[in-house]
Amino acid sequence: MNGFLLIFEDRIKTFWEEDMPEAKVQELLNDILVYANSNPEGFKKELAEVQFDYVLQPLPVVLEALAKDSDRWGQFYVDMLEIILERTKKSRRPQDIVDNLIEFAHIETHPKQFVKDIARRLQQELTNDNLYTKAAAISMLPHYLDNPVVEDKGPILHELQNKLKNPKWEIRYLAYISLKPNKLPKGYRLPFKDKFLRMYRGRPLTF
């Protein structure tokens, strides 16, 4: 019996299916955090059984909840980042998996060591051939550059700006919208070709 599901399955379904009042949302998040803190190892095992359930989608809710206590759960985000990246590369539904990284926005401003580890790991994905994880890294990293704990910001920014010259227009455009307005190279303008492709094909990559 999965205790996490027993307690939270119906409430998480309501979270996704109904317009849950903010007070109820915060109550759910706080209850998940209390449950996780009561037995961290047991909680992680229970979550691992269902974290990528396409119907329930518990992981985004959990990631938002645990961000309220990142002193205790910081390493969890580092470990989960690795799990999500590797699962994305093997999945038949990579977009569904990588979209869980959107919830990392809840911790990207935290001035803590684990955030530096996350930025370092995302930087590695900038040179990976997987389009989904590369896109996630390009989208996420500019926000981490504003965090004072992140080191080597110059090399990270340089790598991101290099994506403006990537052979794939999707990567070039994603780099452009992720770096604007104040992290683009001085005087940079999106080439007409990429503007046309954006209009003709639509916005690339949904991360």
C-alpha positions in Angstrom: 0.0 0.0 0.0 1.4 3.4 -1.0 0.7 5.8 1.8 1.3 8.8 -0.3 -1.3 7.8 -2.7 -3.7 6.8 0.0 -3.6 10.3 1.6 -3.1 12.6 -1.4 -4.3 11.0 -4.6 -7.8 12.5 -4.5 -6.6 15.9 -3.5 -4.0 16.0 -6.3 -6.7 15.0 -8.8 -8.8 17.9 -7.5 -5.7 20.2 -7.9 -5.5 19.4 -11.6 -9.2 19.0 -12.4 -10.8 21.9 -10.6 -10.1 25.5 -9.9 -8.9 24.9 -6.3 -8.9 28.0 -4.1 -5.5 29.3 -3.2 -6.0 28.5 0.5 -6.7 24.9 -0.4 -3.7 24.7 -2.7 -1.4 26.0 0.2 -3.1 23.5 2.6 -2.3 20.7 0.2 1.3 21.8 -0.3 1.8 22.2 3.4 0.3 18.7 4.1 2.6 17.1 1.6 5.6 18.8 3.1 4.6 17.6 6.6 4.1 14.1 5.3 7.5 14.1 3.5 9.3 15.5 6.6 7.8 12.9 8.8 9.7 10.1 7.0 11.8 11.4 4.2 13.2 8.0 3.0 9.8 6.4 3.1 8.3 9.3 1.2 10.9 9.2 -1.5 10.3 5.5 -2.1 6.5 6.0 -2.3 6.9 8.9 -4.6 9.3 7.0 -6.9 6.5 4.5 -7.5 4.2 7.1 -9.0 6.2 10.2 -9.8 5.9 9.9 -13.6 2.2 8.8 -13.6 0.9 10.6 -16.7 -2.7 10.7 -15.3 -2.1 11.8 -11.7 1.0 14.0 -12.3 2.0 14.2 -8.7 5.6 15.3 -9.2 4.9 19.0 -10.1 2.8 19.3 -6.9 5.5 17.7 -4.8 8.3 19.8 -6.2 6.3 23.0 -5.3 5.6 21.7 -1.8 9.2 20.7 -1.0 10.4 24.1 -2.1 9.0 25.5 1.1 11.8 23.6 3.0 14.7 23.6 0.6 17.2 23.5 3.5 16.1 20.0 4.0 15.1 19.0 0.5 17.8 20.7 -1.6 19.6 17.5 -2.5 16.3 16.0 -3.5 16.1 18.6 -6.3 19.7 17.8 -7.4 18.9 14.1 -7.5 15.5 14.6 -9.2 17.0 16.8 -11.9 19.3 13.9 -12.9 16.4 11.4 -12.9 14.2 13.7 -15.0 17.0 14.4 -17.5 17.9 10.7 -18.0 14.2 9.6 -18.1 13.5 12.2 -20.7 16.2 10.8 -23.0 14.7 7.3 -22.8 11.0 8.1 -22.8 8.5 7.8 -25.7 6.9 10.9 -24.2 9.9 13.1 -23.5 8.0 16.4 -23.4 5.8 15.1 -20.6 8.8 14.1 -18.5 10.9 17.2 -19.1 8.0 19.5 -18.3 8.4 18.6 -14.7 11.5 20.8 -14.6 9.2 23.8 -14.9 8.6 23.5 -11.2 12.3 24.1 -10.5 11.4 27.7 -10.8 10.3 27.5 -7.2 13.9 27.1 -6.0 16.0 28.9 -8.6 16.4 32.0 -6.5 17.3 30.2 -3.3 20.9 31.3 -2.3 22.0 27.8 -1.4 24.7 25.3 -2.5 22.3 22.9 -4.1 21.2 25.6 -6.6 24.8 25.9 -7.8 24.9 22.1 -8.3 21.7 22.3 -10.4 23.1 25.1 -12.6 26.3 23.1 -13.1 24.3 20.0 -14.2 22.1 22.1 -16.5 25.2 23.6 -18.1 26.3 20.1 -19.1 23.0 19.6 -21.0 23.9 22.6 -23.3 26.2 20.3 -25.2 24.0 17.2 -25.2 22.4 16.1 -28.4 19.0 15.5 -26.9 16.7 18.3 -28.1 14.4 18.2 -25.1 17.0 18.4 -22.3 19.0 21.0 -24.2 15.9 23.1 -24.6 15.2 22.8 -20.9 18.7 23.9 -20.0 18.6 26.9 -22.4 15.2 27.9 -20.9 16.2 27.5 -17.3 19.8 28.6 -17.0 19.3 32.4 -17.6 17.3 32.5 -14.4 20.1 30.9 -12.4 22.5 33.5 -13.6 20.7 36.0 -11.4 21.4 33.9 -8.3 24.5 35.1 -6.4 25.6 31.6 -5.4 26.0 30.4 -9.0 29.7 30.7 -10.0 31.3 30.7 -13.5 28.5 32.9 -14.9 30.7 34.1 -17.7 31.3 30.7 -19.3 27.6 29.7 -18.8 26.4 32.9 -20.5 29.0 32.4 -23.3 27.6 28.9 -24.0 24.1 30.2 -24.0 24.9 33.0 -26.4 26.6 30.5 -28.7 23.3 28.8 -29.1 22.2 31.8 -31.1 24.4 30.4 -33.9 23.2 26.8 -33.6 22.4 25.1 -36.9 18.9 24.3 -35.7 16.6 27.3 -35.9 14.6 25.9 -32.9 17.6 26.2 -30.7 18.5 29.6 -32.0 15.1 30.9 -31.4 14.8 29.4 -27.9 18.1 30.9 -27.0 16.9 34.3 -28.2 13.7 34.3 -26.2 15.5 32.9 -23.1 18.3 35.5 -23.1 16.3 38.6 -23.9 16.1 41.4 -23.0 19.4 41.8 -21.0 21.5 38.7 -21.6 21.8 38.9 -25.4 25.1 40.0 -27.0 25.2 43.8 -27.4 23.3 44.8 -30.6 22.0 41.3 -31.3 18.9 41.1 -33.5 17.0 38.0 -34.3 17.7 37.2 -38.0 14.9 37.6 -40.4 15.1 33.9 -41.4 14.3 32.9 -37.8 11.5 35.5 -37.5 10.0 34.0 -40.6 10.4 30.4 -39.4 8.7 31.4 -36.1 5.8 32.9 -37.9 5.5 30.0 -40.4 6.1 27.0 -38.1 5.0 28.4 -34.7 7.0 28.7 -31.5 9.4 25.8 -31.2 9.6 23.5 -28.2 7.0 23.9 -25.5 9.2 24.0 -22.4 
